[in-house]
């Protein structure tokens, strides 16, 4: 298993040579296992590792988790950083579920630590079953093909070395080597959709076919190949559908409407991301933009408080207000 993980790390170029990596350490089995794995590279001076723990303060005894993580990091002789959610919270707006808020807090905290240590990567301990759960969460809530491919091994600063590793293998390794870890009591609460999928859906799928994990991975790889092919096609069509004047991309509506509805929306998303326009990706948002393109009397359309679409003589440009 260890060799397979190292091969996965090399295949996706996850670790910076002699660079600094911040590890999100919760104290649970997954992050403890990843600490155990990366600490070896740290002591071989292949990377410089920093363990970072955020105290969410959701439980009155959460300080025990902080003490445990500090103790474990010291045992591995790895620098340890911690903070309380209440210290991070002022920089964030309170919106969304507790789970979503927790995710935003963790990311803000980890990115702050990465900036402080000039780190080239932030390692998260998501494993194969996390990937499977994410797939079904997005399927239930509705998503695109891009959404169904799930978490990537590497995305920006974030790396996930355990993304194709089975949870049961992680637990077996830790128990065999008598490595301590914490169990989060909220993992059995059915208040969260992820937990309901973990506790009810996943056992049934594995019981239906013991090859579920292997088949899921195979399907996910196929979806990624399809997504990459569509991404390449979208880029080529975007180049063909736009005119560049003074470094500004103008969308040619006549060429744009030659493509089917699905490709039109992919071209739109590609354009907005390229121009770094903030937006929330929903079908309603994209449909609204396409309706603006169709209406001949409409000359301007606000996309965001700082960005607008401007239409003139069959060409559309993005204008920063």
Secondary structure, 3 states (H helix, E strand, C coil): CHHHHHHHHHHCCCCCCCCEEEEECCCEHHHHHHHHHHHHHHHCCCCEEEEEEEECCCCCCCHHHHHHHHHHHHHCCCEEEEEEHHHHHCCCCCCCCHHHHHHHHHHHHHHHHHHHCCCCEEECCCCHHHHHHHHHHHHHHCCCHHHHCCCCCEECCEECCCCCCCHHHHHHHHHHCCCCCECCHHHHCCCCHHHHHHHHHHHHHHHHCCCHHHHHHHHHHHHHHHHHHHHHHHHHHHHHHEEEECCEEEEEHHHHCCCCHHHHHHHHHHHHHHCCCCCCCCHHHHHHHHHHHHCCCCCEEEEECCEEEEEECCEEEEEEC
